[in-house]
Amino acid sequence: MEMTPLPQSMFITGIIGFIASAIYTYSGRISITWGFAFMLVFMIIFLASVVSITPSGKDFKEFK
């Protein structure tokens, strides 16, 4: 099964969304519960994009 990496826009969206959620939560414009929920979602997006670009075990065997 060939896996393709996620687009770079997902990586940027995760970073910017997390930072914006943290700023809005810290300033009090959104509640702590909504801020935590948004930051959690954007962190999952960021981690999914990082995991999709890391090589798998099969890729390591091809380099040897």
CYANA upper distance limits for C-alpha pairs under 8 A (distance plus 0.5 A):
  3 MET  CA     52 SER  CA      8.47
  4 THR  CA     52 SER  CA      7.88
  5 PRO  CA     49 SER  CA      7.85
  5 PRO  CA     52 SER  CA      5.40
  5 PRO  CA     53 ILE  CA      5.86
  6 LEU  CA     10 MET  CA      7.32
  6 LEU  CA     49 SER  CA      6.26
  6 LEU  CA     52 SER  CA      6.70
  6 LEU  CA     53 ILE  CA      7.97
  7 PRO  CA     11 PHE  CA      7.87
  7 PRO  CA     49 SER  CA      8.31
  8 GLN  CA     12 ILE  CA      6.94
  8 GLN  CA     49 SER  CA      8.33
  9 SER  CA     13 THR  CA      6.42
 10 MET  CA     14 GLY  CA      6.60
 10 MET  CA     45 ILE  CA      7.26
 10 MET  CA     46 PHE  CA      7.52
 10 MET  CA     49 SER  CA      6.98
 11 PHE  CA     15 ILE  CA      6.98
 11 PHE  CA     45 ILE  CA      7.77
 11 PHE  CA     46 PHE  CA      5.91
 11 PHE  CA     49 SER  CA      6.13
 11 PHE  CA     50 VAL  CA      8.01
 12 ILE  CA     16 ILE  CA      6.55
 12 ILE  CA     46 PHE  CA      8.44
 13 THR  CA     17 GLY  CA      6.14
 13 THR  CA     42 PHE  CA      8.02
 13 THR  CA     45 ILE  CA      8.38
 13 THR  CA     46 PHE  CA      8.22
 14 GLY  CA     18 PHE  CA      6.50
 14 GLY  CA     42 PHE  CA      5.15
 14 GLY  CA     43 MET  CA      6.66
 14 GLY  CA     44 ILE  CA      8.28
 14 GLY  CA     45 ILE  CA      5.87
 14 GLY  CA     46 PHE  CA      5.07
 15 ILE  CA     19 ILE  CA      6.79
 15 ILE  CA     42 PHE  CA      7.70
 15 ILE  CA     43 MET  CA      8.21
 15 ILE  CA     46 PHE  CA      7.07
 16 ILE  CA     20 ALA  CA      6.50
 17 GLY  CA     21 SER  CA      6.48
 17 GLY  CA     38 PHE  CA      8.40
 17 GLY  CA     39 MET  CA      7.84
 17 GLY  CA     42 PHE  CA      6.35
 18 PHE  CA     22 ALA  CA      6.65
 18 PHE  CA     38 PHE  CA      7.79
 18 PHE  CA     39 MET  CA      5.49
 18 PHE  CA     40 LEU  CA      8.48
 18 PHE  CA     42 PHE  CA      5.84
 18 PHE  CA     43 MET  CA      7.04
 19 ILE  CA     23 ILE  CA      6.70
 20 ALA  CA     24 TYR  CA      6.63
 21 SER  CA     25 THR  CA      6.47
 21 SER  CA     35 GLY  CA      6.24
 21 SER  CA     38 PHE  CA      6.78
 21 SER  CA     39 MET  CA      6.37
 22 ALA  CA     26 TYR  CA      6.49
 22 ALA  CA     35 GLY  CA      7.21
 22 ALA  CA     39 MET  CA      7.38
 23 ILE  CA     27 SER  CA      6.57
 24 TYR  CA     28 GLY  CA      6.72
 24 TYR  CA     29 ARG  CA      5.85
 24 TYR  CA     30 ILE  CA      6.51
 24 TYR  CA     35 GLY  CA      7.94
 25 THR  CA     29 ARG  CA      6.64
 25 THR  CA     30 ILE  CA      5.77
 25 THR  CA     31 SER  CA      6.74
 25 THR  CA     32 ILE  CA      6.45
 25 THR  CA     35 GLY  CA      5.71
 28 GLY  CA     32 ILE  CA      8.49
 30 ILE  CA     34 TRP  CA      7.03
 30 ILE  CA     35 GLY  CA      6.79
 31 SER  CA     35 GLY  CA      6.52
 32 ILE  CA     36 PHE  CA      6.45
 33 THR  CA     37 ALA  CA      6.70
 34 TRP  CA     38 PHE  CA      6.63
 35 GLY  CA     39 MET  CA      6.54
 36 PHE  CA     40 LEU  CA      6.50
 37 ALA  CA     41 VAL  CA      6.80
 38 PHE  CA     42 PHE  CA      6.72
 39 MET  CA     43 MET  CA      6.46
 40 LEU  CA     44 ILE  CA      6.72
 41 VAL  CA     45 ILE  CA      6.83
 42 PHE  CA     46 PHE  CA      6.66
 43 MET  CA     47 LEU  CA      6.61
 44 ILE  CA     48 ALA  CA      6.52
 45 ILE  CA     49 SER  CA      6.85
 46 PHE  CA     50 VAL  CA      6.85
 47 LEU  CA     51 VAL  CA      6.57
 48 ALA  CA     52 SER  CA      6.61
 49 SER  CA     53 ILE  CA      7.09
 50 VAL  CA     54 THR  CA      7.08
 55 PRO  CA     59 ASP  CA      6.24
 55 PRO  CA     60 PHE  CA      7.54
 56 SER  CA     60 PHE  CA      7.16
 57 GLY  CA     61 LYS  CA      7.07
 58 LYS  CA     62 GLU  CA      7.15
 59 ASP  CA     63 PHE  CA      7.30
 60 PHE  CA     64 LYS  CA      7.50
